[in-house]
Amino acid sequence: MPAPLFYFYSNMLVSCLNDVVSLGLCEDETSTSGLTLMNAPGMSPLNGNKIATEQYGTGVAMFNAKKETAIITVRNDFIGVLQANNIASTLTERLYDTAYFNTTEDTGTYDGYRGQVLKGRTTRGGLRKLKIKKIQCFPLVSGDGQILITDYNNGIEISTYVDVTFVANQLNTFNIEYTAQNHTILVRVDNTTIHFGSSVITCKDGCSGSKNPCGSAQGYDGDGAVRSNGYGLNIQFVCECDYEALMCNFSRAFMGELIWLKWQEMVYEEMYKSNRWNSWTTYNREDIQKYYLPELQGKYTSKFSAMIEGGLFEMLKQYQDECLNCRGIVVMTNI
């Protein structure tokens, strides 16, 4: 099979919100909103180094950590607004299994990877995502191996290799969480030297004899899909609503400034609580508490309100997605 274009040992894909704002220290950084932290008043690498505690070591490391926290906070606040308005649908994340095991049958070996094709049900709006929770197998031989997840994002192949150790003659469960970027992904195991007990696909057009609203599976023999042979794997998966994708589709100007303001607030809060004793952290503590933090918090709240009043819910109505309940909206904010 052709070599993958991407090869990494993590199942975490970079958040689409990471590029909305940037630090602003490197020429190749992407900021789709045009905002950078270094453009904000009082922000500089030197000041960052004065603030950073031993937890971070450098100002850049501290800045990057605060950016992650800012993105999480803005995302939680956004979902909170949806929940306050009863827009975020409460979907029960039912756990589905793709197959059951026949541990008395040996599937043999194969010079490559075999496993299953996992298909998510296509929905209007595209907010509902297929997510793997666990991957199970029943190896008949102990040893080290790899599980391979192949996905596509905007037509580019993304291959995730996970190193695992198989323990023979017992159910092996690997807590590998992965959110599919495409409606169809491949989940395979290196079958070169490890023998597995067989598995039989049960999650076909419907799981457990009924139509499955989430997804379905087929076997994959190394060359293509097959109907019932799961090649020693069982995939446990759910469907969840990806509200972060909704945020990425919304106005960059709004989301960019929200993250930018929250990022500054996080840095000043770190400065206020820093155990570094120098002129920058010591003499500015009173101003931070009285002026800087309240000012940033006020701007953040005002920007959130402007986003809501500026047509957020009208945009959400256009999705007609099962993850959104846009009927009878009463505008409420809880920021």
C-alpha positions as CSV (number, residue, x, y, z in Angstrom):
1,M,0.0,0.0,0.0
2,P,1.3,3.6,-0.6
3,A,3.1,5.3,2.2
4,P,0.9,7.7,4.2
5,L,1.3,11.4,3.7
6,F,1.2,12.0,7.5
7,Y,2.8,9.6,10.1
8,F,2.4,10.3,13.7
9,Y,1.7,8.5,17.0
10,S,-1.1,10.6,18.3
11,N,-4.8,10.4,17.7
12,M,-5.4,14.1,18.5
13,L,-5.8,16.4,15.5
14,V,-5.1,20.1,15.8
15,S,-8.1,22.1,16.8
16,C,-9.5,24.2,13.9
17,L,-9.5,27.2,16.3
18,N,-5.7,27.2,16.7
19,D,-5.2,29.2,13.6
20,V,-7.8,31.9,14.4
21,V,-5.2,33.8,16.4
22,S,-1.5,33.4,16.8
23,L,1.3,34.4,19.1
24,G,2.9,36.7,16.5
25,L,6.6,35.9,17.0
26,C,7.3,33.9,13.8
27,E,6.7,34.9,10.2
28,D,5.1,31.6,9.2
29,E,2.4,31.7,11.9
30,T,-1.2,31.7,10.7
31,S,-3.8,34.0,12.1
32,T,-7.0,33.9,10.1
33,S,-8.5,36.8,12.1
34,G,-5.3,38.9,11.7
35,L,-4.9,39.1,15.5
36,T,-1.8,38.1,17.4
37,L,-1.1,38.2,21.1
38,M,2.1,40.3,20.5
39,N,-0.1,43.1,19.1
40,A,-2.0,43.3,22.5
41,P,-0.9,46.0,24.9
42,G,1.8,44.9,27.4
43,M,2.6,41.6,25.6
44,S,6.2,40.9,24.7
45,P,8.6,37.9,24.9
46,L,10.6,39.8,27.6
47,N,7.5,40.4,29.8
48,G,6.5,36.7,29.2
49,N,9.8,35.5,30.6
50,K,9.3,37.7,33.6
51,I,5.9,36.2,34.3
52,A,6.6,32.5,33.6
53,T,7.0,30.3,36.6
54,E,9.0,27.1,36.9
55,Q,5.9,25.3,35.6
56,Y,6.5,26.7,32.1
57,G,10.2,27.7,32.1
58,T,9.9,30.3,29.3
59,G,7.5,33.0,28.3
60,V,6.6,31.4,25.0
61,A,5.7,28.1,26.7
62,M,3.5,30.0,29.1
63,F,1.9,32.0,26.3
64,N,1.1,28.8,24.3
65,A,-0.4,27.1,27.4
66,K,-2.6,30.1,28.1
67,K,-3.8,30.0,24.4
68,E,-5.0,26.4,24.9
69,T,-6.8,27.4,28.0
70,A,-8.4,30.4,26.3
71,I,-9.7,28.2,23.4
72,I,-11.2,25.7,25.8
73,T,-12.8,28.6,27.8
74,V,-14.3,30.2,24.7
75,R,-15.6,26.9,23.5
76,N,-17.2,26.1,26.8
77,D,-18.8,29.5,27.0
78,F,-20.1,29.1,23.4
79,I,-21.7,25.7,24.2
80,G,-23.0,27.2,27.4
81,V,-24.9,29.8,25.4
82,L,-26.3,27.1,23.2
83,Q,-27.4,25.1,26.2
84,A,-28.9,28.1,27.9
85,N,-31.1,28.6,24.9
86,N,-31.9,24.9,24.6
87,I,-30.2,24.8,21.2
88,A,-27.6,22.2,21.9
89,S,-29.4,18.9,21.5
90,T,-28.9,16.4,24.2
91,L,-27.9,13.3,22.3
92,T,-27.3,10.1,24.2
93,E,-23.9,8.8,23.2
94,R,-24.9,5.2,22.9
95,L,-21.8,2.9,22.6
96,Y,-21.9,0.6,19.5
97,D,-19.9,-2.5,18.8
98,T,-19.0,-3.4,15.3
99,A,-18.5,-7.2,15.8
100,Y,-18.4,-10.1,18.2
101,F,-15.5,-12.6,18.7
102,N,-15.1,-16.2,17.8
103,T,-12.0,-17.0,19.8
104,T,-11.8,-20.6,18.7
105,E,-11.1,-19.6,15.0
106,D,-7.6,-18.5,14.0
107,T,-7.6,-15.8,11.2
108,G,-4.0,-16.6,10.4
109,T,-1.5,-14.0,9.3
110,Y,-1.3,-11.6,6.4
111,D,1.6,-9.5,5.0
112,G,0.2,-6.2,6.0
113,Y,-2.8,-4.6,7.8
114,R,-6.3,-6.0,8.0
115,G,-9.4,-4.9,9.9
116,Q,-12.5,-2.9,9.3
117,V,-14.1,0.0,7.4
118,L,-16.1,2.2,9.8
119,K,-18.7,4.4,8.1
120,G,-20.6,7.3,9.8
121,R,-24.1,8.2,8.8
122,T,-24.1,11.3,6.7
123,T,-26.3,14.1,8.2
124,R,-27.3,17.5,7.1
125,G,-25.2,20.2,8.6
126,G,-22.2,17.9,9.3
127,L,-22.0,18.6,13.0
128,R,-22.4,15.0,14.1
129,K,-19.1,13.2,14.2
130,L,-18.1,9.6,14.4
131,K,-15.8,8.9,17.4
132,I,-13.9,5.8,18.2
133,K,-13.8,5.1,22.0
134,K,-12.0,1.7,22.2
135,I,-10.5,-0.9,19.9
136,Q,-10.6,-4.5,21.0
137,C,-9.0,-7.7,19.8
138,F,-8.3,-11.3,20.9
139,P,-4.7,-12.2,20.0
140,L,-3.6,-15.8,20.0
141,V,0.1,-14.8,20.1
142,S,1.7,-12.3,22.4
143,G,4.0,-9.6,21.0
144,D,4.3,-5.9,20.0
145,G,2.3,-4.5,17.1
146,Q,0.5,-1.5,15.6
147,I,-3.0,-0.4,15.1
148,L,-3.5,1.9,12.1
149,I,-6.3,4.4,11.7
150,T,-6.5,5.9,8.2
151,D,-8.7,9.0,7.7
152,Y,-9.0,11.8,5.2
153,N,-9.2,15.6,5.8
154,N,-10.0,17.7,2.8
155,G,-8.8,14.9,0.5
156,I,-5.5,14.5,2.3
157,E,-4.7,11.1,3.8
158,I,-4.0,11.1,7.5
159,S,-2.6,7.9,9.0
160,T,-2.4,7.4,12.8
161,Y,-0.1,4.6,14.0
162,V,-0.6,3.4,17.6
163,D,2.1,1.1,19.1
164,V,0.5,-1.6,21.3
165,T,1.5,-4.8,23.1
166,F,-0.7,-7.8,22.6
167,V,-1.3,-10.3,25.4
168,A,-2.3,-13.8,24.1
169,N,-5.6,-15.7,24.8
170,Q,-7.5,-12.8,26.4
171,L,-9.5,-9.8,25.3
172,N,-7.2,-6.9,24.7
173,T,-9.0,-3.5,25.1
174,F,-7.1,-0.3,24.0
175,N,-8.5,3.0,25.0
176,I,-7.8,4.8,21.7
177,E,-10.1,7.8,21.2
178,Y,-10.3,9.2,17.7
179,T,-12.8,11.6,16.1
180,A,-13.2,10.9,12.4
181,Q,-12.6,13.8,10.0
182,N,-14.2,11.9,7.2
183,H,-17.4,9.8,6.9
184,T,-15.4,6.7,6.2
185,I,-12.2,5.6,8.0
186,L,-10.1,2.4,8.1
187,V,-9.2,0.7,11.3
188,R,-6.6,-2.0,10.9
189,V,-4.0,-4.0,12.8
190,D,-0.6,-5.3,11.7
191,N,-1.3,-8.9,10.9
192,T,2.2,-9.8,9.7
193,T,3.2,-12.0,12.7
194,I,0.3,-11.9,15.2
195,H,-2.5,-14.4,14.9
196,F,-6.0,-13.2,16.1
197,G,-9.2,-15.0,17.0
198,S,-11.8,-14.1,14.4
199,S,-14.6,-11.5,14.7
200,V,-17.9,-11.3,12.9
201,I,-19.4,-8.0,11.8
202,T,-22.8,-7.4,13.3
203,C,-23.0,-3.6,12.8
204,K,-23.9,-3.6,9.1
205,D,-26.9,-1.7,7.8
206,G,-28.3,-1.8,11.3
207,C,-26.8,-2.7,14.6
208,S,-28.5,-5.3,16.8
209,G,-31.2,-5.9,14.2
210,S,-32.3,-2.3,14.0
211,K,-31.3,0.7,11.9
212,N,-28.3,2.4,13.4
213,P,-28.5,6.2,13.5
214,C,-24.7,6.5,14.0
215,G,-22.7,4.3,11.6
216,S,-21.9,0.8,10.3
217,A,-18.9,-1.4,9.6
218,Q,-17.5,-3.8,7.0
219,G,-14.4,-6.0,7.1
220,Y,-11.3,-5.1,5.2
221,D,-9.1,-7.9,3.9
222,G,-6.1,-5.7,2.9
223,D,-7.3,-5.0,-0.6
224,G,-10.9,-4.0,-0.1
225,A,-14.1,-4.2,1.9
226,V,-15.7,-7.6,2.7
227,R,-19.1,-8.3,4.2
228,S,-18.8,-10.1,7.5
229,N,-15.2,-10.9,8.4
230,G,-13.9,-8.4,11.0
231,Y,-10.4,-9.8,11.1
232,G,-10.1,-10.1,14.8
233,L,-11.2,-6.6,15.7
234,N,-14.1,-5.0,17.5
235,I,-14.5,-1.2,17.4
236,Q,-16.5,0.6,20.0
237,F,-17.8,3.9,18.7
238,V,-20.3,6.7,19.4
239,C,-21.6,9.7,17.6
240,E,-21.2,13.2,19.2
241,C,-21.9,16.7,18.2
242,D,-18.9,18.8,17.2
243,Y,-19.8,22.3,18.3
244,E,-16.2,23.4,17.8
245,A,-16.6,22.9,14.1
246,L,-19.6,25.2,14.3
247,M,-17.4,27.8,15.9
248,C,-14.8,27.5,13.1
249,N,-17.5,28.1,10.5
250,F,-18.7,31.3,12.3
251,S,-17.2,34.7,11.7
252,R,-13.5,34.8,12.2
253,A,-13.7,38.3,13.4
254,F,-16.0,37.3,16.3
255,M,-14.2,34.1,17.3
256,G,-10.8,35.6,16.8
257,E,-11.4,38.6,19.0
258,L,-13.0,36.4,21.7
259,I,-10.0,34.1,21.9
260,W,-7.7,37.1,21.7
261,L,-9.3,38.8,24.6
262,K,-9.6,35.7,26.7
263,W,-5.9,34.9,25.9
264,Q,-4.8,38.2,27.3
265,E,-6.9,37.8,30.3
266,M,-5.3,34.4,31.0
267,V,-1.8,35.9,30.7
268,Y,-2.6,38.8,33.1
269,E,-4.2,36.3,35.5
270,E,-0.9,34.3,35.4
271,M,1.0,37.5,36.0
272,Y,-1.2,38.4,39.0
273,K,-0.7,34.9,40.5
274,S,3.0,34.5,39.5
275,N,5.6,33.6,42.2
276,R,8.2,35.4,40.2
277,W,9.3,38.5,42.1
278,N,10.5,41.3,39.8
279,S,9.5,44.8,38.9
280,W,7.0,43.6,36.2
281,T,5.1,41.2,38.4
282,T,5.3,43.1,41.7
283,Y,4.5,46.7,40.9
284,N,1.7,45.9,38.5
285,R,-0.3,43.6,40.7
286,E,-2.8,46.2,41.9
287,D,-3.4,47.6,38.4
288,I,-4.0,44.0,37.1
289,Q,-6.7,43.4,39.7
290,K,-8.4,46.8,39.5
291,Y,-8.1,47.6,35.8
292,Y,-6.6,45.1,33.4
293,L,-8.6,42.0,34.3
294,P,-12.0,43.8,34.7
295,E,-11.5,45.7,31.4
296,L,-10.7,42.5,29.4
297,Q,-13.6,40.6,31.0
298,G,-15.9,43.5,30.1
299,K,-14.8,43.5,26.5
300,Y,-15.1,39.8,26.3
301,T,-18.7,39.8,27.6
302,S,-19.6,42.7,25.3
303,K,-18.1,40.9,22.2
304,F,-20.0,37.7,23.1
305,S,-23.3,39.7,23.4
306,A,-22.6,41.4,20.1
307,M,-22.1,38.1,18.4
308,I,-25.4,36.8,19.7
309,E,-27.3,39.9,18.8
310,G,-25.6,40.1,15.4
311,G,-27.2,37.1,13.9
312,L,-25.8,34.0,15.6
313,F,-29.1,32.3,15.9
314,E,-30.2,33.2,12.4
315,M,-27.1,31.5,11.1
316,L,-27.7,28.4,13.3
317,K,-31.2,28.0,11.8
318,Q,-29.7,27.5,8.4
319,Y,-27.9,24.4,9.5
320,Q,-31.0,22.3,10.1
321,D,-28.7,19.9,11.9
322,E,-29.9,17.3,14.4
323,C,-27.3,18.6,16.8
324,L,-29.1,22.0,16.9
325,N,-32.7,22.7,18.1
326,C,-33.4,26.2,16.8
327,R,-37.1,26.3,17.3
328,G,-38.5,28.8,19.7
329,I,-35.2,30.5,20.4
330,V,-35.2,32.9,23.3
331,V,-31.9,34.8,23.4
332,M,-30.1,34.3,26.7
333,T,-26.5,34.9,27.6
334,N,-24.6,33.3,30.6
335,I,-21.2,34.8,30.1
